[in-house]
Amino acid sequence: MEQKPVFVIGHRNPDTDSICSAIAYANLKTKTTGREHIPARAGHLNEETQYVLDYFKVAVPVYLRDVSQQVKDIEIRKTEGVSQDISLKKAWTLMKEAGVVTLPVTNQENELEGLITIGDITKSYMEVYDSTVLAMAHTKYRNILETLDGEMIVGDEDAVFEQGKVLIAAANPDLMENYIDPKDLVILGNRYESQLCAIEMKAGCIVVCEGAPVSVTIQKLASENGCNVISTPHDTYTVARLMNQSMPISYFMTRENLNTFKTEDFLDTIRDVMAQKRHRDFPILDEEGKYVGMISRRNLLNAPKKNVIMVDHNEKGQAVDGIENADILEIIDHHRLRSVETITPVFFRNQPLGCTATIIYEMYQEKNVEVDKVTAGLLLAAIMSDTLMYRSPTCTAKDKEVAEALAKIAGISPEDLAVAMFRAGSNLKDKSDSEIFYQDFKKFSMNDIKFGVGQINSMNSDELLEIGERLQHFMEETIATTGLQMLFFMMTDIVKESSYLIYMGNGAKELIESSFNVTPNYGMFVLKGVVSRKKQLIPAIMADLQQ
């Protein structure tokens, strides 16, 4: 069975480390395992990260809004679509051969036009129809020939029987004249007189049974009178019984209110719909509305989960939606341990370093896999971003060592790359308040107190102060909708190695005053030497909340 790909994905509101580490680790895993590993993201890129990908000419990782099971993750039965012109008998045969009870009806563009079920065919046999139903269904002579194993002696196979009734000429010619009307389809035997009578009465078609020969004279007269002639090896009873099976499925198929699903639909959603419907099979369409295949309730049993490797985070609150429905294979991180739970043991690597990319580089070394120039550039960018150009207290000697090694491979200056990245990421004036606030926002909790902390980095103090004034109003309007008791926003000046902190919520001001022994000025704290949310701000807040 074909192995499903593994998605390597970072946290929501992805930063440069989570994106670049996902790309690099997916590449390493694909090379060392032979299994496809796909780098993914759980949110939109910020300008800094977009600059890095553009600089190294690397594609943006695929966006995954949710890693819950989707229709495309399960086995979709590739039941081939059929034309609405095929006969009931042909549809029945196809169902038996494929072992299915539903056939999708599609057009030449592979668009779904309807469904024909075994129930529809059974109903067509059991219902009592009048003798004109074959014409009402606009049955092609080609279908009649196929159903009766017949041969067209006179006439056009692609013509349509669309007027007249179907009858059996069991009486003598004198009586036949009383009930044959123009355009009728007449089933008869080898009697010359009966064949002649039907033609003279302007029948639309005569079906000669039991393979009886049709004389040249009859053929000539039929052609002159516009009467089709079919020869079949079956007897009259069999022909009469089979005739309705030649009708096209278009006359019986369901066209309206079809219950279809898309390949991108989530299984939790379609389970509810399936439970309310009697149908056994449901057609699947792709995002362009083209038919893909069929599924049934049985396909949902033991549906495989998406395979995921988490990088740069290890807690559910920061993970992509649906992570509880995914099969987590590995976690590679450099943050404190949090709340992700797994069903089975997983490979978990967590090191107290300044950046996940440093860990990824070490794993390349351990696996003896060469780091190419592009991968080196991505990993270097991640380290420079997470350590704020070595200025963050989270930065370790190992981070610096790895960054210098990567810089040699990539052939670029770490400082020049960092300055260019930070300048690209500092373009904040044109962004909305919401975009700035949630660019890098994380939630935390301690002793039943839930709070959120956002952070931006810039090399322009004036820009940060201007943004701070805007965000104070935004946070005041927003806190009620977050479900959090307190909000903090950290604006880090990379050059001055300090941060401006704005706050909102009951107790938020007092908490920072106590934690850092500072007082606010115009609703904003200045935290000198504080640049790391992870290692400086959050630990101080947590320690104060524990008391």
C-alpha positions in Angstrom: 0.0 0.0 0.0 1.3 3.5 -0.9 2.7 5.4 2.0 1.0 8.7 2.8 3.3 11.7 2.9 4.4 13.2 6.2 3.8 16.9 6.8 6.5 18.8 8.7 4.9 21.9 10.2 5.6 24.7 12.7 3.3 26.6 14.9 0.5 29.1 14.1 1.7 32.6 13.3 4.8 31.1 11.8 8.1 32.9 12.2 11.3 32.4 10.2 12.6 29.6 12.4 9.4 27.5 12.2 9.3 27.9 8.4 13.0 27.4 7.6 13.3 24.5 10.0 10.3 22.8 8.5 11.7 23.1 5.0 15.2 21.8 6.0 13.9 19.0 8.2 11.5 17.8 5.5 14.4 17.7 3.1 16.5 15.7 5.6 13.8 13.2 6.3 13.0 12.6 2.6 16.7 11.9 1.9 17.2 9.6 4.8 13.9 7.6 4.7 12.9 7.7 1.1 9.4 8.6 2.2 7.9 11.9 1.0 8.1 14.6 3.7 6.3 17.9 2.8 7.1 21.2 4.5 4.0 23.0 5.6 2.8 26.1 7.5 -0.1 26.7 9.8 -0.5 30.4 9.0 0.5 33.3 6.8 4.1 34.4 6.4 5.4 37.6 7.8 7.5 40.0 5.7 10.8 38.8 7.2 10.2 35.2 6.4 8.9 36.0 2.9 12.1 38.0 2.3 14.2 35.0 3.3 12.3 32.6 1.0 12.5 35.1 -1.9 16.2 35.7 -1.3 17.1 32.0 -1.4 14.5 31.3 -4.2 12.6 28.7 -2.1 8.9 27.9 -2.6 6.5 28.8 0.2 5.5 25.7 2.2 2.0 24.4 1.6 -0.7 26.0 3.8 -2.6 23.6 6.1 -5.5 25.2 7.9 -6.4 21.9 9.6 -4.7 18.5 9.8 -7.9 16.5 10.6 -8.7 13.7 8.3 -10.1 14.7 4.9 -11.9 12.8 2.1 -8.6 12.8 0.1 -6.9 10.9 3.0 -9.2 7.8 2.6 -9.5 5.3 -0.2 -11.8 6.7 -2.9 -13.2 4.0 -5.1 -12.4 4.9 -8.7 -15.8 3.8 -10.2 -15.6 5.1 -13.8 -18.3 7.5 -14.9 -20.8 6.4 -17.6 -22.7 8.2 -20.2 -26.4 8.9 -19.7 -27.0 7.3 -23.0 -26.1 3.8 -22.0 -28.8 1.2 -21.6 -30.2 -0.1 -18.3 -28.8 -3.5 -19.2 -25.4 -2.1 -19.8 -25.5 -0.3 -16.5 -26.6 -3.5 -14.7 -23.7 -5.4 -16.3 -21.2 -2.7 -15.3 -22.5 -2.8 -11.7 -22.1 -6.6 -11.5 -18.6 -6.5 -13.0 -17.4 -3.7 -10.6 -19.3 -5.1 -7.6 -21.1 -1.8 -7.0 -24.7 -0.6 -6.6 -24.2 2.9 -7.8 -22.8 4.3 -11.0 -21.9 8.0 -11.5 -23.1 9.6 -14.7 -20.6 12.0 -16.2 -20.2 14.1 -19.3 -17.2 14.4 -21.6 -15.7 17.1 -19.3 -15.9 14.6 -16.4 -18.6 16.6 -14.7 -21.2 14.8 -12.6 -24.6 14.8 -14.3 -26.4 12.3 -12.0 -26.4 8.8 -10.4 -28.0 5.6 -11.4 -28.5 2.9 -8.6 -29.4 -0.7 -8.6 -32.6 0.4 -7.0 -33.4 2.6 -10.0 -32.9 -0.3 -12.4 -35.0 -2.6 -10.2 -37.8 -0.1 -10.1 -37.7 0.2 -13.9 -38.4 -3.6 -14.1 -41.1 -3.6 -11.5 -43.0 -0.5 -12.5 -45.8 -1.0 -15.0 -45.1 1.3 -17.9 -47.3 1.8 -21.0 -46.1 0.6 -24.4 -44.8 4.1 -25.4 -42.2 4.3 -22.7 -39.4 3.3 -25.0 -40.2 6.3 -27.2 -40.6 8.6 -24.2 -37.2 7.6 -23.0 -35.7 8.5 -26.5 -34.0 5.2 -26.8 -31.2 4.8 -29.4 -31.4 1.9 -31.8 -27.8 1.2 -30.8 -29.0 0.4 -27.2 -31.7 -1.9 -28.6 -29.2 -3.7 -30.8 -26.8 -4.1 -27.8 -29.6 -5.4 -25.5 -31.0 -7.8 -28.0 -27.6 -9.0 -29.4 -29.1 -7.8 -32.6 -28.0 -6.6 -36.1 -29.3 -3.6 -37.9 -30.4 -4.9 -41.3 -31.9 -1.7 -42.5 -31.5 1.7 -40.8 -29.1 3.9 -38.8 -27.8 2.5 -35.5 -27.4 6.0 -34.1 -31.0 7.0 -34.9 -33.5 7.4 -31.9 -36.8 5.6 -31.4 -38.8 8.6 -30.2 -42.3 8.0 -31.4 -44.7 5.1 -31.4 -45.4 2.1 -29.1 -43.9 -1.3 -28.8 -46.1 -4.3 -29.7 -45.9 -8.0 -30.5 -47.4 -9.1 -33.9 -48.9 -12.4 -32.7 -52.0 -12.2 -34.8 -52.5 -12.8 -38.5 -51.9 -9.8 -40.9 -55.6 -9.0 -41.2 -55.9 -8.3 -37.4 -52.5 -6.6 -37.3 -53.8 -3.8 -39.4 -56.2 -2.8 -36.6 -53.5 -2.1 -34.0 -50.3 -1.1 -35.8 -49.9 2.7 -36.0 -47.3 4.7 -37.9 -43.8 4.8 -36.2 -44.6 1.7 -33.9 -41.9 -0.8 -33.1 -43.2 -4.3 -34.0 -41.7 -7.5 -32.6 -42.5 -10.5 -35.0 -41.2 -13.7 -36.4 -40.3 -15.1 -39.8 -43.7 -14.8 -41.5 -43.2 -12.8 -44.7 -46.8 -11.6 -44.6 -46.5 -10.2 -41.1 -43.3 -8.3 -41.9 -44.9 -6.9 -45.1 -48.0 -5.8 -43.2 -46.0 -4.0 -40.6 -44.0 -2.1 -43.2 -47.2 -1.2 -45.2 -48.7 0.1 -41.9 -45.8 2.5 -41.7 -44.1 0.9 -38.7 -41.0 2.7 -37.5 -39.1 -0.5 -36.9 -39.6 -4.3 -37.1 -37.6 -6.7 -34.9 -37.3 -10.1 -36.5 -36.8 -12.8 -33.9 -34.9 -16.2 -33.7 -32.4 -15.1 -36.4 -34.9 -15.6 -39.1 -33.6 -14.4 -42.5 -35.0 -11.1 -43.9 -35.6 -11.3 -47.6 -34.2 -8.8 -50.0 -37.7 -7.7 -50.9 -38.6 -6.9 -47.3 -35.3 -5.0 -46.9 -36.0 -3.0 -50.1 -39.6 -2.2 -49.0 -38.5 -1.3 -45.5 -35.8 1.1 -46.9 -38.3 2.8 -49.2 -40.8 3.2 -46.4 -38.4 4.5 -43.7 -38.8 1.4 -41.6 -35.8 0.1 -39.6 -35.2 -3.7 -39.6 -33.4 -5.4 -36.7 -32.6 -9.1 -36.6 -32.1 -10.8 -33.2 -31.3 -14.4 -32.3 -33.7 -14.4 -29.3 -37.3 -15.6 -29.3 -40.3 -13.3 -29.1 -40.7 -13.7 -25.3 -37.1 -12.9 -24.6 -37.1 -9.9 -26.9 -40.3 -8.6 -25.2 -38.7 -9.1 -21.8 -35.4 -7.4 -22.7 -36.8 -4.5 -24.7 -37.3 -2.1 -21.8 -33.7 -2.8 -20.7 -32.5 -1.0 -23.8 -33.9 2.3 -22.5 -31.2 4.9 -21.6 -30.4 5.4 -17.9 -31.0 9.2 -18.4 -34.7 8.4 -18.1 -34.3 6.9 -14.6 -31.2 8.4 -13.1 -31.3 11.0 -10.3 -30.2 14.5 -11.4 -31.3 16.8 -8.6 -30.3 17.3 -5.0 -27.2 15.0 -5.3 -25.2 14.6 -2.1 -21.7 15.1 -3.2 -18.5 15.8 -1.2 -15.2 17.5 -2.1 -11.8 15.9 -1.7 -10.9 18.7 0.8 -14.0 18.1 3.0 -13.2 17.0 6.6 -14.5 13.5 7.6 -16.1 14.8 10.8 -18.4 17.0 8.6 -19.4 14.4 6.1 -20.1 11.7 8.7 -23.0 13.9 10.0 -24.4 14.2 6.4 -24.0 10.5 5.7 -25.8 9.6 8.9 -28.9 11.5 7.7 -29.0 9.9 4.2 -30.2 6.5 3.1 -27.7 6.4 0.2 -25.0 3.7 0.2 -22.6 5.6 -2.0 -21.6 9.2 -2.4 -19.7 10.9 -5.3 -16.5 12.8 -4.7 -15.6 15.9 -6.6 -12.3 17.8 -6.8 -11.9 21.5 -6.1 -12.8 22.2 -9.8 -16.0 20.3 -9.5 -14.7 17.3 -11.6 -15.8 13.8 -10.6 -13.1 11.8 -8.8 -14.7 8.6 -7.4 -17.1 7.2 -4.9 -17.1 6.5 -1.2 -19.4 4.8 1.2 -19.8 4.8 5.0 -17.5 1.7 5.1 -14.6 3.8 3.7 -14.7 6.0 6.9 -14.0 3.1 9.2 -10.4 3.1 10.3 -9.7 6.1 8.1 -5.9 6.8 8.2 -4.8 10.0 10.0 -2.5 12.6 8.6 1.2 12.0 9.5 2.7 15.1 11.2 6.1 16.1 12.5 6.0 19.2 14.7 8.9 21.6 14.7 9.6 24.7 16.8 6.7 24.0 19.2 5.3 21.2 21.4 2.0 22.5 22.7 -1.5 22.1 21.4 -2.5 25.7 21.8 0.2 26.8 19.3 -0.3 23.8 16.9 -2.2 23.7 13.7 -6.0 23.0 14.0 -6.9 19.3 14.2 -3.6 18.2 15.7 -5.5 16.0 18.1 -6.8 14.0 15.0 -3.3 13.6 13.5 -0.7 11.0 14.0 2.3 12.9 15.4 5.5 11.0 14.5 8.2 13.4 15.9 8.6 16.7 17.7 11.7 18.8 17.3 11.8 21.9 19.5 13.8 24.3 21.7 10.9 25.6 23.9 9.7 24.5 27.4 7.6 21.4 27.5 3.8 21.8 27.2 0.6 20.0 26.6 0.7 17.9 23.4 -0.5 14.3 23.9 0.3 11.4 21.6 -1.4 8.0 21.4 1.9 6.2 20.9 5.5 7.0 21.8 7.2 9.4 19.4 10.7 10.6 18.7 11.0 13.8 20.8 14.1 16.0 20.6 14.1 19.1 22.8 17.3 21.1 23.4 17.9 24.4 25.3 19.2 26.2 22.3 18.3 29.6 20.8 16.8 28.1 17.7 15.2 25.0 16.3 17.4 25.4 13.2 20.5 24.7 15.3 19.0 21.3 16.2 18.2 20.6 12.6 21.8 21.3 11.5 23.1 18.9 14.2 20.8 16.2 12.9 22.2 16.7 9.3 25.6 16.2 10.8 24.6 13.1 12.8 23.0 11.6 9.6 26.1 12.5 7.5 23.9 14.4 5.1 25.5 17.3 3.3 23.9 20.7 3.9 23.6 22.4 0.5 24.0 26.2 0.1 20.3 27.0 0.0 19.5 24.9 3.1 22.5 26.4 4.9 21.1 29.9 4.1 17.6 29.0 5.4 19.0 27.6 8.6 21.3 30.6 9.1 18.4 33.0 8.6 16.4 31.1 11.2 19.2 31.4 13.8 19.8 35.1 13.1 16.0 35.7 13.5 15.4 33.7 16.7 18.6 35.0 18.4 18.1 38.6 17.2 21.6 38.7 15.6 23.1 37.0 18.7 21.6 39.7 21.0 18.9 37.5 22.6 19.7 35.8 26.0 18.4 32.6 24.4 21.4 32.6 22.1 24.0 30.0 23.1 27.6 29.3 22.1 26.3 26.4 20.0 23.9 28.7 18.1 26.8 31.0 17.2 29.1 28.1 16.2 26.4 26.6 14.0 25.6 30.0 12.4 29.2 30.6 11.5 29.5 27.1 9.9 26.3 27.7 7.9 27.5 31.1 6.8 30.6 29.5 5.3 28.5 27.0 3.4 26.0 29.6 2.2 28.8 32.1 1.4 27.1 35.0 3.0 27.6 37.3 6.0 25.4 36.5 9.0 25.2 40.2 10.0 24.3 41.4 6.5 21.6 38.8 6.1 20.2 39.6 9.5 20.0 43.4 8.8 18.3 42.8 5.5 15.8 40.4 7.1 15.0 42.7 10.0 14.5 45.7 7.7 12.1 43.7 5.6 10.2 42.6 8.7 10.2 46.2 10.0 7.8 47.4 7.3 4.9 47.6 9.7 3.2 51.0 9.0 1.1 49.7 6.2 -0.3 46.8 8.2 -3.5 46.8 10.1 -3.6 46.7 13.9 -4.8 43.2 13.8 -2.1 42.0 11.4 0.6 43.5 13.6 -0.8 42.3 16.9 -1.3 38.7 15.7 1.9 38.5 13.7 3.6 36.6 16.4 1.1 36.0 19.2 1.1 33.1 21.7 -1.2 32.2 24.6 -0.1 31.1 28.1 -1.8 30.1 31.3 -0.8 29.8 35.0 -3.0 29.1 38.0 -6.2 29.5 36.0 -5.0 32.8 34.6 -4.9 32.9 30.8 -2.9 35.6 29.0 -1.5 36.3 25.6 1.8 37.9 24.5 2.5 39.3 21.0 5.9 40.4 19.8 7.4 42.4 16.9 11.0 43.3 16.2 12.2 46.4 14.5 15.4 48.5 14.0 13.4 51.7 14.2 12.4 53.1 17.6 10.2 55.8 16.2 8.2 53.3 14.3 7.7 51.1 17.4 6.5 54.0 19.5 4.0 55.0 16.8 2.7 51.5 16.5 2.5 51.3 20.3 0.0 54.1 20.5 -2.2 52.4 17.9 -2.1 49.1 19.5 -3.2 50.4 22.9 -6.6 51.3 21.5 -6.7 48.0 19.6 -6.0 45.9 22.7 -8.6 47.8 24.7 -11.2 46.9 22.1 -9.9 43.3 21.5 -9.4 41.8 25.0 -13.1 41.1 25.6 -13.2 38.9 22.5 -10.0 36.8 23.2 -11.3 35.0 26.3 -8.0 36.0 28.0 -7.7 38.0 31.3 -4.6 39.9 30.2 -2.8 40.9 27.0 0.8 42.1 26.5 2.5 43.3 23.4 6.3 43.4 23.3 7.9 45.7 20.8 11.6 44.9 20.6 14.2 47.4 19.4 17.0 45.2 18.0 19.5 48.0 17.9 19.0 49.3 21.5 18.5 45.7 22.8 15.4 46.7 24.7 11.6 46.4 24.5 8.6 48.6 24.8 5.7 46.7 26.5 2.1 47.7 26.4 -0.5 45.9 28.4 -4.3 45.4 28.9 -6.5 43.7 31.5 -7.1 43.5 35.2 -3.8 43.1 37.1 -1.6 43.4 34.0 0.0 46.7 35.0 0.7 45.5 38.6 2.1 42.2 37.3 4.8 43.9 35.2 5.6 46.4 37.9 6.2 43.5 40.3 8.0 41.3 37.9 10.5 43.9 36.6 10.4 46.6 39.3 9.5 49.3 36.7 6.8 51.9 36.3 4.9 52.7 33.1 4.9 55.9 31.2 1.8 56.7 29.1 0.6 53.2 29.4 3.8 51.6 28.2 6.8 50.0 30.0 10.4 50.3 28.8 12.2 47.1 29.6 15.9 47.6 29.1 17.9 44.6 28.1 14.7 42.5 27.7 14.4 41.2 24.1 13.3 37.6 24.6 9.7 36.6 25.2 10.6 33.0 25.9 13.6 33.5 28.2 13.0 36.9 29.9 9.4 38.1 29.8 7.4 34.8 30.2 9.5 33.3 33.0 9.2 36.5 35.0 5.4 36.6 34.6 5.1 33.0 35.4 7.2 33.2 38.5 5.1 36.1 39.8 1.8 34.3 39.0 2.9 31.3 40.9 3.4 33.3 44.1 
